[in-house]
Amino acid sequence: DVKLTDWDGRQLLALSKILHKPKRTDKALQEFRNRVEGNQRELEKLLEQKEDDIAHSGIQHQHDISVRIAKAFRKLPADSKGKKSTGIHTKYSTAAAVPISHPNFDQASRVVELSRDLLSEYETISTNVRRANPEQDQSITIDWENHFDDTIRLLSTGHRLALRDIGKVLDSSKRNTNEQGGNAEDEDENEEVSSAFQWSRTNRSSGLTSTLQYAERGVRRIAKGLPRSEGF
Protein backbone atom coordinates (compact mmCIF):
# COMPACT_ATOMS: atom_id res chain seq x y z
CA ASP A 1 0.00 0.00 0.00
CA VAL A 2 1.17 3.48 -0.87
CA LYS A 3 0.93 6.00 1.90
CA LEU A 4 0.30 9.58 0.97
CA THR A 5 1.66 12.40 2.98
CA ASP A 6 -0.19 15.60 3.72
CA TRP A 7 1.82 17.35 1.03
CA ASP A 8 0.84 14.77 -1.54
CA GLY A 9 -2.80 15.18 -0.62
CA ARG A 10 -2.65 18.90 -1.08
CA GLN A 11 -1.04 18.49 -4.49
CA LEU A 12 -3.76 16.09 -5.63
CA LEU A 13 -6.47 18.44 -4.42
CA ALA A 14 -4.94 21.36 -6.30
CA LEU A 15 -4.64 19.23 -9.43
CA SER A 16 -8.31 18.23 -9.29
CA LYS A 17 -9.33 21.89 -9.02
CA ILE A 18 -7.23 22.74 -12.06
CA LEU A 19 -8.78 19.93 -14.09
CA HIS A 20 -12.33 20.95 -13.21
CA LYS A 21 -11.70 24.67 -13.80
CA PRO A 22 -13.16 25.98 -17.15
CA LYS A 23 -10.50 26.73 -19.72
CA ARG A 24 -10.10 30.38 -20.63
CA THR A 25 -8.23 29.46 -23.82
CA ASP A 26 -11.38 28.08 -25.48
CA LYS A 27 -13.27 31.26 -24.77
CA ALA A 28 -10.46 33.43 -26.15
CA LEU A 29 -10.28 31.30 -29.27
CA GLN A 30 -14.01 31.68 -29.83
CA GLU A 31 -13.80 35.43 -29.38
CA PHE A 32 -10.97 35.61 -31.89
CA ARG A 33 -12.95 33.51 -34.37
CA ASN A 34 -15.98 35.76 -33.95
CA ARG A 35 -13.84 38.84 -34.50
CA VAL A 36 -12.34 37.39 -37.70
CA GLU A 37 -15.76 36.48 -39.06
CA GLY A 38 -17.03 39.97 -38.27
CA ASN A 39 -14.11 41.57 -40.06
CA GLN A 40 -14.67 39.29 -43.03
CA ARG A 41 -18.31 40.32 -43.28
CA GLU A 42 -17.35 43.98 -43.10
CA LEU A 43 -14.74 43.46 -45.82
CA GLU A 44 -17.28 41.75 -48.08
CA LYS A 45 -19.71 44.63 -47.60
CA LEU A 46 -16.95 47.10 -48.40
CA LEU A 47 -16.04 45.21 -51.60
CA GLU A 48 -19.67 45.11 -52.69
CA GLN A 49 -19.95 48.84 -52.10
CA LYS A 50 -16.81 49.47 -54.15
CA GLU A 51 -18.15 47.34 -57.01
CA ASP A 52 -21.42 49.25 -56.98
CA ASP A 53 -19.54 52.55 -57.03
CA ILE A 54 -17.38 51.43 -59.96
CA ALA A 55 -20.40 50.20 -61.93
CA HIS A 56 -22.24 53.44 -61.28
CA SER A 57 -19.19 55.45 -62.30
CA GLY A 58 -18.89 53.46 -65.55
CA ILE A 59 -22.56 53.99 -66.38
CA GLN A 60 -22.25 57.69 -65.67
CA HIS A 61 -19.12 57.97 -67.83
CA GLN A 62 -20.85 56.14 -70.68
CA HIS A 63 -23.84 58.42 -70.36
CA ASP A 64 -21.60 61.49 -70.48
CA ILE A 65 -19.96 60.23 -73.68
CA SER A 66 -23.36 59.54 -75.24
CA VAL A 67 -24.52 63.05 -74.41
CA ARG A 68 -21.39 64.56 -75.96
CA ILE A 69 -21.84 62.53 -79.14
CA ALA A 70 -25.48 63.56 -79.33
CA LYS A 71 -24.47 67.19 -79.00
CA ALA A 72 -21.84 66.77 -81.70
CA PHE A 73 -24.43 65.36 -84.09
CA ARG A 74 -26.81 68.20 -83.37
CA LYS A 75 -24.23 70.83 -84.34
CA LEU A 76 -24.54 72.10 -87.89
CA PRO A 77 -21.33 72.12 -89.95
CA ALA A 78 -19.76 75.56 -90.40
CA ASP A 79 -19.92 75.43 -94.23
CA SER A 80 -23.65 74.63 -94.30
CA LYS A 81 -24.82 78.11 -93.28
CA GLY A 82 -26.77 79.76 -96.04
CA LYS A 83 -26.89 76.54 -98.11
CA LYS A 84 -29.77 74.22 -98.76
CA SER A 85 -29.73 71.16 -96.54
CA THR A 86 -29.28 67.82 -98.24
CA GLY A 87 -31.33 66.02 -95.62
CA ILE A 88 -28.51 63.75 -94.46
CA HIS A 89 -27.42 65.86 -91.52
CA THR A 90 -31.02 66.59 -90.58
CA LYS A 91 -31.73 62.90 -90.32
CA TYR A 92 -28.82 62.27 -87.96
CA SER A 93 -29.58 65.38 -85.92
CA THR A 94 -33.17 64.29 -85.35
CA ALA A 95 -32.07 60.79 -84.45
CA ALA A 96 -29.48 62.08 -82.01
CA ALA A 97 -31.89 64.49 -80.34
CA VAL A 98 -34.40 61.79 -79.44
CA PRO A 99 -33.05 58.32 -78.68
CA ILE A 100 -30.62 58.54 -75.75
CA SER A 101 -32.82 55.98 -74.00
CA HIS A 102 -32.87 53.72 -77.06
CA PRO A 103 -31.40 50.27 -76.25
CA ASN A 104 -28.92 50.42 -79.14
CA PHE A 105 -27.90 54.05 -78.70
CA ASP A 106 -25.03 53.36 -76.29
CA GLN A 107 -23.54 50.70 -78.54
CA ALA A 108 -23.86 52.90 -81.60
CA SER A 109 -22.23 55.78 -79.75
CA ARG A 110 -19.35 53.53 -78.74
CA VAL A 111 -18.88 52.36 -82.32
CA VAL A 112 -18.83 55.96 -83.56
CA GLU A 113 -16.27 56.91 -80.94
CA LEU A 114 -13.98 53.98 -81.74
CA SER A 115 -14.33 54.65 -85.46
CA ARG A 116 -13.21 58.25 -85.01
CA ASP A 117 -10.24 57.11 -82.95
CA LEU A 118 -9.33 54.56 -85.63
CA LEU A 119 -9.52 57.16 -88.40
CA SER A 120 -7.40 59.55 -86.39
CA GLU A 121 -4.80 56.86 -85.77
CA TYR A 122 -4.75 55.93 -89.46
CA GLU A 123 -4.23 59.55 -90.49
CA THR A 124 -1.37 59.86 -88.02
CA ILE A 125 0.36 56.72 -89.30
CA SER A 126 -0.17 57.72 -92.94
CA THR A 127 1.27 61.17 -92.31
CA ASN A 128 4.34 59.72 -90.57
CA VAL A 129 4.95 57.29 -93.44
CA ARG A 130 4.73 60.05 -96.04
CA ARG A 131 7.13 62.20 -94.05
CA ALA A 132 9.60 59.35 -93.64
CA ASN A 133 9.78 58.51 -97.35
CA PRO A 134 7.83 60.98 -99.52
CA GLU A 135 9.24 59.65 -102.82
CA GLN A 136 8.53 55.99 -102.18
CA ASP A 137 5.11 55.91 -103.82
CA GLN A 138 6.36 57.66 -106.93
CA SER A 139 9.44 55.42 -107.26
CA ILE A 140 7.34 52.27 -106.95
CA THR A 141 5.02 53.49 -109.70
CA ILE A 142 7.94 54.33 -112.00
CA ASP A 143 9.62 50.94 -111.41
CA TRP A 144 6.37 49.14 -112.11
CA GLU A 145 5.81 51.03 -115.38
CA ASN A 146 9.37 50.30 -116.54
CA HIS A 147 9.05 46.63 -115.67
CA PHE A 148 5.71 46.45 -117.50
CA ASP A 149 7.16 48.06 -120.64
CA ASP A 150 10.19 45.71 -120.60
CA THR A 151 7.94 42.67 -120.25
CA ILE A 152 5.74 43.76 -123.16
CA ARG A 153 8.83 44.33 -125.32
CA LEU A 154 10.33 40.93 -124.45
CA LEU A 155 7.08 39.12 -125.16
CA SER A 156 6.74 40.88 -128.50
CA THR A 157 10.32 40.05 -129.46
CA GLY A 158 9.90 36.44 -128.36
CA HIS A 159 6.73 36.12 -130.41
CA ARG A 160 8.44 37.45 -133.51
CA LEU A 161 11.47 35.19 -133.07
CA ALA A 162 9.26 32.17 -132.46
CA LEU A 163 7.41 32.79 -135.72
CA ARG A 164 10.75 33.12 -137.50
CA ASP A 165 11.99 29.80 -136.06
CA ILE A 166 8.76 28.07 -137.06
CA GLY A 167 9.24 29.41 -140.57
CA LYS A 168 12.78 28.00 -140.62
CA VAL A 169 11.55 24.54 -139.65
CA LEU A 170 8.74 24.52 -142.19
CA ASP A 171 10.78 26.04 -145.02
CA SER A 172 14.14 24.29 -145.37
CA SER A 173 15.35 26.62 -148.12
CA LYS A 174 14.73 29.64 -145.93
CA ARG A 175 16.46 27.93 -143.05
CA ASN A 176 19.57 27.25 -145.17
CA THR A 177 19.62 30.85 -146.35
CA ASN A 178 19.41 32.18 -142.81
CA GLU A 179 22.13 29.81 -141.66
CA GLN A 180 24.53 31.14 -144.31
CA GLY A 181 24.08 34.78 -143.38
CA GLY A 182 23.15 35.54 -139.79
CA ASN A 183 21.64 38.79 -138.59
CA ALA A 184 23.53 40.38 -135.69
CA GLU A 185 20.42 42.17 -134.45
CA ASP A 186 18.48 38.90 -134.36
CA GLU A 187 21.29 37.24 -132.42
CA ASP A 188 21.23 40.01 -129.84
CA GLU A 189 17.48 39.68 -129.51
CA ASN A 190 17.84 35.91 -129.17
CA GLU A 191 20.29 36.37 -126.32
CA GLU A 192 18.04 38.87 -124.57
CA VAL A 193 14.96 36.67 -124.85
CA SER A 194 16.92 33.59 -123.79
CA SER A 195 18.21 35.34 -120.67
CA ALA A 196 14.67 36.36 -119.73
CA PHE A 197 13.16 32.94 -120.51
CA GLN A 198 15.79 30.33 -119.64
CA TRP A 199 13.85 27.43 -121.13
CA SER A 200 14.04 28.95 -124.62
CA ARG A 201 17.85 28.54 -124.75
CA THR A 202 17.80 24.77 -124.21
CA ASN A 203 14.69 24.01 -126.26
CA ARG A 204 15.30 26.40 -129.14
CA SER A 205 17.05 23.88 -131.40
CA SER A 206 15.12 20.64 -130.92
CA GLY A 207 11.98 21.58 -129.01
CA LEU A 208 10.00 22.80 -132.00
CA THR A 209 10.94 19.80 -134.15
CA SER A 210 9.94 17.36 -131.41
CA THR A 211 6.66 19.17 -130.92
CA LEU A 212 5.82 18.97 -134.62
CA GLN A 213 6.74 15.27 -134.70
CA TYR A 214 4.49 14.53 -131.72
CA ALA A 215 1.70 16.48 -133.38
CA GLU A 216 2.16 14.51 -136.62
CA ARG A 217 1.98 11.17 -134.81
CA GLY A 218 -1.13 12.32 -132.97
CA VAL A 219 -2.86 13.27 -136.21
CA ARG A 220 -1.99 9.87 -137.69
CA ARG A 221 -3.50 8.04 -134.71
CA ILE A 222 -6.67 10.11 -135.01
CA ALA A 223 -6.83 9.35 -138.74
CA LYS A 224 -6.50 5.60 -138.12
CA GLY A 225 -9.47 5.69 -135.78
CA LEU A 226 -11.82 7.29 -138.30
CA PRO A 227 -14.25 5.13 -140.35
CA ARG A 228 -13.33 4.27 -143.92
CA SER A 229 -16.37 6.14 -145.21
CA GLU A 230 -14.83 9.42 -144.11
CA GLY A 231 -12.33 9.16 -146.93
CA PHE A 232 -9.24 8.09 -144.96
Phi and psi restraints in degrees (value plus and minus 20) as a CYANA .aco file:
   2 VAL   PHI    -116.7   -76.7
   2 VAL   PSI     107.6   147.6
   3 LYS   PHI    -117.5   -77.5
   3 LYS   PSI     111.0   151.0
   4 LEU   PHI    -120.6   -80.6
   4 LEU   PSI     116.9   156.9
   5 THR   PHI    -104.7   -64.7
   5 THR   PSI     152.4   192.4
   6 ASP   PHI     -82.8   -42.8
   6 ASP   PSI     -54.5   -14.5
   7 TRP   PHI     -87.1   -47.1
   7 TRP   PSI     -61.2   -21.2
   8 ASP   PHI     -83.3   -43.3
   8 ASP   PSI     -57.4   -17.4
   9 GLY   PHI     -85.8   -45.8
   9 GLY   PSI     -59.9   -19.9
  10 ARG   PHI     -86.1   -46.1
  10 ARG   PSI     -57.0   -17.0
  11 GLN   PHI     -85.5   -45.5
  11 GLN   PSI     -61.2   -21.2
  12 LEU   PHI     -86.1   -46.1
  12 LEU   PSI     -58.1   -18.1
  13 LEU   PHI     -85.4   -45.4
  13 LEU   PSI     -61.4   -21.4
  14 ALA   PHI     -86.2   -46.2
  14 ALA   PSI     -56.8   -16.8
  15 LEU   PHI     -86.4   -46.4
  15 LEU   PSI     -59.9   -19.9
  16 SER   PHI     -85.4   -45.4
  16 SER   PSI     -55.8   -15.8
  17 LYS   PHI     -86.2   -46.2
  17 LYS   PSI     -57.9   -17.9
  18 ILE   PHI     -86.2   -46.2
  18 ILE   PSI     -61.3   -21.3
  19 LEU   PHI     -86.9   -46.9
  19 LEU   PSI     -54.7   -14.7
  20 HIS   PHI    -107.6   -67.6
  20 HIS   PSI     -25.1    14.9
  21 LYS   PHI     -97.6   -57.6
  21 LYS   PSI     112.9   152.9
  22 PRO   PHI     -81.9   -41.9
  22 PRO   PSI     120.1   160.1
  23 LYS   PHI    -100.5   -60.5
  23 LYS   PSI     106.7   146.7
  24 ARG   PHI     -96.1   -56.1
  24 ARG   PSI     -42.7    -2.7
  25 THR   PHI     -84.9   -44.9
  25 THR   PSI     -58.0   -18.0
  26 ASP   PHI     -83.0   -43.0
  26 ASP   PSI     -61.6   -21.6
  27 LYS   PHI     -85.9   -45.9
  27 LYS   PSI     -62.0   -22.0
  28 ALA   PHI     -84.3   -44.3
  28 ALA   PSI     -59.0   -19.0
  29 LEU   PHI     -84.5   -44.5
  29 LEU   PSI     -59.7   -19.7
  30 GLN   PHI     -86.2   -46.2
  30 GLN   PSI     -60.7   -20.7
  31 GLU   PHI     -83.1   -43.1
  31 GLU   PSI     -60.8   -20.8
  32 PHE   PHI     -83.8   -43.8
  32 PHE   PSI     -61.7   -21.7
  33 ARG   PHI     -82.8   -42.8
  33 ARG   PSI     -62.7   -22.7
  34 ASN   PHI     -83.5   -43.5
  34 ASN   PSI     -58.5   -18.5
  35 ARG   PHI     -85.4   -45.4
  35 ARG   PSI     -61.9   -21.9
  36 VAL   PHI     -83.3   -43.3
  36 VAL   PSI     -63.7   -23.7
  37 GLU   PHI     -84.0   -44.0
  37 GLU   PSI     -58.4   -18.4
  38 GLY   PHI     -84.3   -44.3
  38 GLY   PSI     -63.0   -23.0
  39 ASN   PHI     -84.2   -44.2
  39 ASN   PSI     -56.4   -16.4
  40 GLN   PHI     -84.6   -44.6
  40 GLN   PSI     -62.1   -22.1
  41 ARG   PHI     -84.4   -44.4
  41 ARG   PSI     -60.7   -20.7
  42 GLU   PHI     -84.2   -44.2
  42 GLU   PSI     -58.5   -18.5
  43 LEU   PHI     -85.8   -45.8
  43 LEU   PSI     -60.7   -20.7
  44 GLU   PHI     -83.1   -43.1
  44 GLU   PSI     -61.9   -21.9
  45 LYS   PHI     -83.0   -43.0
  45 LYS   PSI     -60.2   -20.2
  46 LEU   PHI     -84.5   -44.5
  46 LEU   PSI     -61.1   -21.1
  47 LEU   PHI     -84.5   -44.5
  47 LEU   PSI     -61.9   -21.9
  48 GLU   PHI     -81.9   -41.9
  48 GLU   PSI     -59.9   -19.9
  49 GLN   PHI     -85.0   -45.0
  49 GLN   PSI     -60.9   -20.9
  50 LYS   PHI     -83.7   -43.7
  50 LYS   PSI     -62.0   -22.0
  51 GLU   PHI     -82.2   -42.2
  51 GLU   PSI     -61.6   -21.6
  52 ASP   PHI     -83.3   -43.3
  52 ASP   PSI     -60.8   -20.8
  53 ASP   PHI     -83.7   -43.7
  53 ASP   PSI     -62.4   -22.4
  54 ILE   PHI     -84.9   -44.9
  54 ILE   PSI     -63.7   -23.7
  55 ALA   PHI     -82.1   -42.1
  55 ALA   PSI     -62.8   -22.8
  56 HIS   PHI     -85.0   -45.0
  56 HIS   PSI     -58.9   -18.9
  57 SER   PHI     -85.2   -45.2
  57 SER   PSI     -60.1   -20.1
  58 GLY   PHI     -84.2   -44.2
  58 GLY   PSI     -61.9   -21.9
  59 ILE   PHI     -83.7   -43.7
  59 ILE   PSI     -62.0   -22.0
  60 GLN   PHI     -84.7   -44.7
  60 GLN   PSI     -61.5   -21.5
  61 HIS   PHI     -83.9   -43.9
  61 HIS   PSI     -62.6   -22.6
  62 GLN   PHI     -83.5   -43.5
  62 GLN   PSI     -58.9   -18.9
  63 HIS   PHI     -85.2   -45.2
  63 HIS   PSI     -60.7   -20.7
  64 ASP   PHI     -81.7   -41.7
  64 ASP   PSI     -62.0   -22.0
  65 ILE   PHI     -83.7   -43.7
  65 ILE   PSI     -62.1   -22.1
  66 SER   PHI     -81.9   -41.9
  66 SER   PSI     -60.3   -20.3
  67 VAL   PHI     -84.7   -44.7
  67 VAL   PSI     -61.3   -21.3
  68 ARG   PHI     -84.4   -44.4
  68 ARG   PSI     -61.6   -21.6
  69 ILE   PHI     -84.3   -44.3
  69 ILE   PSI     -60.8   -20.8
  70 ALA   PHI     -81.9   -41.9
  70 ALA   PSI     -60.3   -20.3
  71 LYS   PHI     -85.9   -45.9
  71 LYS   PSI     -57.9   -17.9
  72 ALA   PHI     -85.0   -45.0
  72 ALA   PSI     -57.5   -17.5
  73 PHE   PHI     -89.8   -49.8
  73 PHE   PSI     -50.5   -10.5
  74 ARG   PHI     -96.5   -56.5
  74 ARG   PSI     -36.8     3.2
  75 LYS   PHI     -96.8   -56.8
  75 LYS   PSI     113.5   153.5
  76 LEU   PHI     -97.7   -57.7
  76 LEU   PSI     122.5   162.5
  77 PRO   PHI     -85.1   -45.1
  77 PRO   PSI     131.0   171.0
  78 ALA   PHI     -85.6   -45.6
  78 ALA   PSI     -51.6   -11.6
  79 ASP   PHI    -106.0   -66.0
  79 ASP   PSI     -16.1    23.9
  80 SER   PHI    -115.5   -75.5
  80 SER   PSI     -22.2    17.8
  81 LYS   PHI     -90.8   -50.8
  81 LYS   PSI     110.0   150.0
  82 GLY   PHI      62.1   102.1
  82 GLY   PSI     -17.9    22.1
  83 LYS   PHI    -132.7   -92.7
  83 LYS   PSI     137.1   177.1
  84 LYS   PHI     -93.7   -53.7
  84 LYS   PSI     113.8   153.8
  85 SER   PHI     -93.1   -53.1
  85 SER   PSI     121.3   161.3
  86 THR   PHI    -105.0   -65.0
  86 THR   PSI     -31.3     8.7
  87 GLY   PHI      76.3   116.3
  87 GLY   PSI     -39.3     0.7
  88 ILE   PHI     -91.1   -51.1
  88 ILE   PSI     -69.7   -29.7
  89 HIS   PHI     -86.1   -46.1
  89 HIS   PSI     -56.1   -16.1
  90 THR   PHI     -81.8   -41.8
  90 THR   PSI     -58.4   -18.4
  91 LYS   PHI     -83.8   -43.8
  91 LYS   PSI     -66.3   -26.3
  92 TYR   PHI     -88.8   -48.8
  92 TYR   PSI     -55.1   -15.1
  93 SER   PHI     -85.3   -45.3
  93 SER   PSI     -62.8   -22.8
  94 THR   PHI     -84.9   -44.9
  94 THR   PSI     -61.1   -21.1
  95 ALA   PHI     -86.3   -46.3
  95 ALA   PSI     -55.8   -15.8
  96 ALA   PHI     -96.3   -56.3
  96 ALA   PSI     -44.9    -4.9
  97 ALA   PHI     -97.1   -57.1
  97 ALA   PSI     -41.5    -1.5
  98 VAL   PHI    -121.9   -81.9
  98 VAL   PSI     -71.7   -31.7
  99 PRO   PHI    -115.8   -75.8
  99 PRO   PSI      25.1    65.1
 100 ILE   PHI     -82.2   -42.2
 100 ILE   PSI     -51.7   -11.7
 101 SER   PHI    -105.7   -65.7
 101 SER   PSI     -19.7    20.3
 102 HIS   PHI     -85.8   -45.8
 102 HIS   PSI     120.6   160.6
 103 PRO   PHI     -82.2   -42.2
 103 PRO   PSI     -47.5    -7.5
 104 ASN   PHI    -117.7   -77.7
 104 ASN   PSI     -19.0    21.0
 105 PHE   PHI     -87.9   -47.9
 105 PHE   PSI     -61.6   -21.6
 106 ASP   PHI     -83.6   -43.6
 106 ASP   PSI     -63.0   -23.0
 107 GLN   PHI     -85.4   -45.4
 107 GLN   PSI     -61.9   -21.9
 108 ALA   PHI     -83.5   -43.5
 108 ALA   PSI     -59.3   -19.3
 109 SER   PHI     -84.1   -44.1
 109 SER   PSI     -59.0   -19.0
 110 ARG   PHI     -85.8   -45.8
 110 ARG   PSI     -60.8   -20.8
 111 VAL   PHI     -82.7   -42.7
 111 VAL   PSI     -62.6   -22.6
 112 VAL   PHI     -82.6   -42.6
 112 VAL   PSI     -62.0   -22.0
 113 GLU   PHI     -84.1   -44.1
 113 GLU   PSI     -66.2   -26.2
 114 LEU   PHI     -86.2   -46.2
 114 LEU   PSI     -54.9   -14.9
 115 SER   PHI     -84.8   -44.8
 115 SER   PSI     -61.2   -21.2
 116 ARG   PHI     -84.3   -44.3
 116 ARG   PSI     -60.6   -20.6
 117 ASP   PHI     -83.2   -43.2
 117 ASP   PSI     -61.2   -21.2
 118 LEU   PHI     -84.1   -44.1
 118 LEU   PSI     -62.8   -22.8
 119 LEU   PHI     -83.8   -43.8
 119 LEU   PSI     -60.3   -20.3
 120 SER   PHI     -84.2   -44.2
 120 SER   PSI     -61.6   -21.6
 121 GLU   PHI     -85.3   -45.3
 121 GLU   PSI     -59.7   -19.7
 122 TYR   PHI     -83.5   -43.5
 122 TYR   PSI     -63.4   -23.4
 123 GLU   PHI     -82.5   -42.5
 123 GLU   PSI     -59.0   -19.0
 124 THR   PHI     -83.8   -43.8
 124 THR   PSI     -66.6   -26.6
 125 ILE   PHI     -84.2   -44.2
 125 ILE   PSI     -62.9   -22.9
 126 SER   PHI     -82.7   -42.7
 126 SER   PSI     -60.8   -20.8
 127 THR   PHI     -84.5   -44.5
 127 THR   PSI     -62.2   -22.2
 128 ASN   PHI     -84.3   -44.3
 128 ASN   PSI     -58.7   -18.7
 129 VAL   PHI     -85.7   -45.7
 129 VAL   PSI     -63.3   -23.3
 130 ARG   PHI     -84.6   -44.6
 130 ARG   PSI     -57.1   -17.1
 131 ARG   PHI     -88.6   -48.6
 131 ARG   PSI     -56.5   -16.5
 132 ALA   PHI     -88.7   -48.7
 132 ALA   PSI     -59.6   -19.6
 133 ASN   PHI    -165.1  -125.1
 133 ASN   PSI      60.2   100.2
 134 PRO   PHI     -88.8   -48.8
 134 PRO   PSI     -42.8    -2.8
 135 GLU   PHI    -116.1   -76.1
 135 GLU   PSI     -15.9    24.1
 136 GLN   PHI     -85.7   -45.7
 136 GLN   PSI     -65.7   -25.7
 137 ASP   PHI     -80.8   -40.8
 137 ASP   PSI     -63.5   -23.5
 138 GLN   PHI     -86.8   -46.8
 138 GLN   PSI     -60.4   -20.4
 139 SER   PHI     -86.7   -46.7
 139 SER   PSI     -57.8   -17.8
 140 ILE   PHI     -83.8   -43.8
 140 ILE   PSI     -61.4   -21.4
 141 THR   PHI     -83.9   -43.9
 141 THR   PSI     -63.1   -23.1
 142 ILE   PHI     -84.5   -44.5
 142 ILE   PSI     -64.9   -24.9
 143 ASP   PHI     -80.7   -40.7
 143 ASP   PSI     -61.4   -21.4
 144 TRP   PHI     -84.8   -44.8
 144 TRP   PSI     -61.8   -21.8
 145 GLU   PHI     -84.2   -44.2
 145 GLU   PSI     -61.7   -21.7
 146 ASN   PHI     -84.4   -44.4
 146 ASN   PSI     -63.2   -23.2
 147 HIS   PHI     -83.6   -43.6
 147 HIS   PSI     -59.1   -19.1
 148 PHE   PHI     -83.6   -43.6
 148 PHE   PSI     -65.6   -25.6
 149 ASP   PHI     -83.6   -43.6
 149 ASP   PSI     -61.8   -21.8
 150 ASP   PHI     -83.4   -43.4
 150 ASP   PSI     -59.8   -19.8
 151 THR   PHI     -85.2   -45.2
 151 THR   PSI     -63.5   -23.5
 152 ILE   PHI     -80.7   -40.7
 152 ILE   PSI     -61.8   -21.8
 153 ARG   PHI     -85.7   -45.7
 153 ARG   PSI     -62.7   -22.7
 154 LEU   PHI     -85.0   -45.0
 154 LEU   PSI     -61.4   -21.4
 155 LEU   PHI     -84.1   -44.1
 155 LEU   PSI     -60.5   -20.5
 156 SER   PHI     -84.9   -44.9
 156 SER   PSI     -63.1   -23.1
 157 THR   PHI     -84.9   -44.9
 157 THR   PSI     -63.3   -23.3
 158 GLY   PHI     -82.5   -42.5
 158 GLY   PSI     -57.9   -17.9
 159 HIS   PHI     -83.8   -43.8
 159 HIS   PSI     -63.7   -23.7
 160 ARG   PHI     -85.9   -45.9
 160 ARG   PSI     -62.1   -22.1
 161 LEU   PHI     -88.4   -48.4
 161 LEU   PSI     -54.3   -14.3
 162 ALA   PHI     -85.2   -45.2
 162 ALA   PSI     -62.8   -22.8
 163 LEU   PHI     -82.2   -42.2
 163 LEU   PSI     -57.7   -17.7
 164 ARG   PHI     -84.7   -44.7
 164 ARG   PSI     -63.4   -23.4
 165 ASP   PHI     -85.1   -45.1
 165 ASP   PSI     -58.3   -18.3
 166 ILE   PHI     -82.8   -42.8
 166 ILE   PSI     -60.5   -20.5
 167 GLY   PHI     -82.6   -42.6
 167 GLY   PSI     -56.1   -16.1
 168 LYS   PHI     -84.5   -44.5
 168 LYS   PSI     -61.3   -21.3
 169 VAL   PHI     -88.5   -48.5
 169 VAL   PSI     -59.9   -19.9
 170 LEU   PHI     -97.7   -57.7
 170 LEU   PSI     -48.5    -8.5
 171 ASP   PHI    -138.6   -98.6
 171 ASP   PSI      79.4   119.4
 172 SER   PHI     -86.2   -46.2
 172 SER   PSI     -54.1   -14.1
 173 SER   PHI     -85.6   -45.6
 173 SER   PSI     -59.4   -19.4
 174 LYS   PHI     -87.9   -47.9
 174 LYS   PSI     -55.6   -15.6
 175 ARG   PHI     -86.1   -46.1
 175 ARG   PSI     -61.7   -21.7
 176 ASN   PHI     -84.9   -44.9
 176 ASN   PSI     -57.5   -17.5
 177 THR   PHI     -85.1   -45.1
 177 THR   PSI     -62.4   -22.4
 178 ASN   PHI     -89.5   -49.5
 178 ASN   PSI     -49.9    -9.9
 179 GLU   PHI     -91.2   -51.2
 179 GLU   PSI     -51.3   -11.3
 180 GLN   PHI     -91.3   -51.3
 180 GLN   PSI     -59.9   -19.9
 181 GLY   PHI    -146.6  -106.6
 181 GLY   PSI      82.7   122.7
 182 GLY   PHI    -105.4   -65.4
 182 GLY   PSI     132.7   172.7
 183 ASN   PHI    -119.4   -79.4
 183 ASN   PSI     103.1   143.1
 184 ALA   PHI     -85.0   -45.0
 184 ALA   PSI     -56.2   -16.2
 185 GLU   PHI     -85.6   -45.6
 185 GLU   PSI     -61.2   -21.2
 186 ASP   PHI     -83.9   -43.9
 186 ASP   PSI     -58.3   -18.3
 187 GLU   PHI     -83.5   -43.5
 187 GLU   PSI     -61.9   -21.9
 188 ASP   PHI     -82.9   -42.9
 188 ASP   PSI     -61.7   -21.7
 189 GLU   PHI     -86.2   -46.2
 189 GLU   PSI     -57.2   -17.2
 190 ASN   PHI     -80.2   -40.2
 190 ASN   PSI     -64.0   -24.0
 191 GLU   PHI     -83.6   -43.6
 191 GLU   PSI     -61.3   -21.3
 192 GLU   PHI     -85.8   -45.8
 192 GLU   PSI     -65.3   -25.3
 193 VAL   PHI     -86.2   -46.2
 193 VAL   PSI     -59.3   -19.3
 194 SER   PHI     -84.8   -44.8
 194 SER   PSI     -56.8   -16.8
 195 SER   PHI     -89.0   -49.0
 195 SER   PSI     -51.7   -11.7
 196 ALA   PHI     -98.5   -58.5
 196 ALA   PSI     -56.4   -16.4
 197 PHE   PHI    -141.8  -101.8
 197 PHE   PSI      74.4   114.4
 198 GLN   PHI     -81.5   -41.5
 198 GLN   PSI     -52.0   -12.0
 199 TRP   PHI     -85.3   -45.3
 199 TRP   PSI     -44.1    -4.1
 200 SER   PHI     -90.6   -50.6
 200 SER   PSI     -46.2    -6.2
 201 ARG   PHI     -89.0   -49.0
 201 ARG   PSI     -62.2   -22.2
 202 THR   PHI    -101.0   -61.0
 202 THR   PSI     -49.1    -9.1
 203 ASN   PHI    -122.3   -82.3
 203 ASN   PSI     -14.8    25.2
 204 ARG   PHI     -88.8   -48.8
 204 ARG   PSI     -55.7   -15.7
 205 SER   PHI    -102.8   -62.8
 205 SER   PSI     -67.5   -27.5
 206 SER   PHI    -129.9   -89.9
 206 SER   PSI     -33.6     6.4
 207 GLY   PHI     -83.7   -43.7
 207 GLY   PSI     -63.2   -23.2
 208 LEU   PHI     -87.9   -47.9
 208 LEU   PSI     -61.4   -21.4
 209 THR   PHI     -82.5   -42.5
 209 THR   PSI     -64.7   -24.7
 210 SER   PHI     -82.3   -42.3
 210 SER   PSI     -60.1   -20.1
 211 THR   PHI     -82.5   -42.5
 211 THR   PSI     -63.9   -23.9
 212 LEU   PHI     -85.2   -45.2
 212 LEU   PSI     -57.5   -17.5
 213 GLN   PHI     -85.4   -45.4
 213 GLN   PSI     -63.3   -23.3
 214 TYR   PHI     -81.4   -41.4
 214 TYR   PSI     -61.0   -21.0
 215 ALA   PHI     -83.9   -43.9
 215 ALA   PSI     -59.2   -19.2
 216 GLU   PHI     -84.3   -44.3
 216 GLU   PSI     -64.8   -24.8
 217 ARG   PHI     -83.7   -43.7
 217 ARG   PSI     -57.4   -17.4
 218 GLY   PHI     -84.1   -44.1
 218 GLY   PSI     -61.0   -21.0
 219 VAL   PHI     -84.6   -44.6
 219 VAL   PSI     -58.3   -18.3
 220 ARG   PHI     -84.5   -44.5
 220 ARG   PSI     -61.8   -21.8
 221 ARG   PHI     -82.8   -42.8
 221 ARG   PSI     -61.7   -21.7
 222 ILE   PHI     -83.2   -43.2
 222 ILE   PSI     -60.0   -20.0
 223 ALA   PHI     -85.1   -45.1
 223 ALA   PSI     -57.6   -17.6
 224 LYS   PHI     -85.2   -45.2
 224 LYS   PSI     -49.8    -9.8
 225 GLY   PHI    -101.8   -61.8
 225 GLY   PSI     -28.1    11.9
 226 LEU   PHI    -100.1   -60.1
 226 LEU   PSI     129.5   169.5
 227 PRO   PHI     -84.0   -44.0
 227 PRO   PSI     136.9   176.9
 228 ARG   PHI     -84.5   -44.5
 228 ARG   PSI     -50.2   -10.2
 229 SER   PHI     -87.0   -47.0
 229 SER   PSI     -36.1     3.9
 230 GLU   PHI     -96.5   -56.5
 230 GLU   PSI     -27.8    12.2
 231 GLY   PHI      79.9   119.9
 231 GLY   PSI      -8.7    31.3
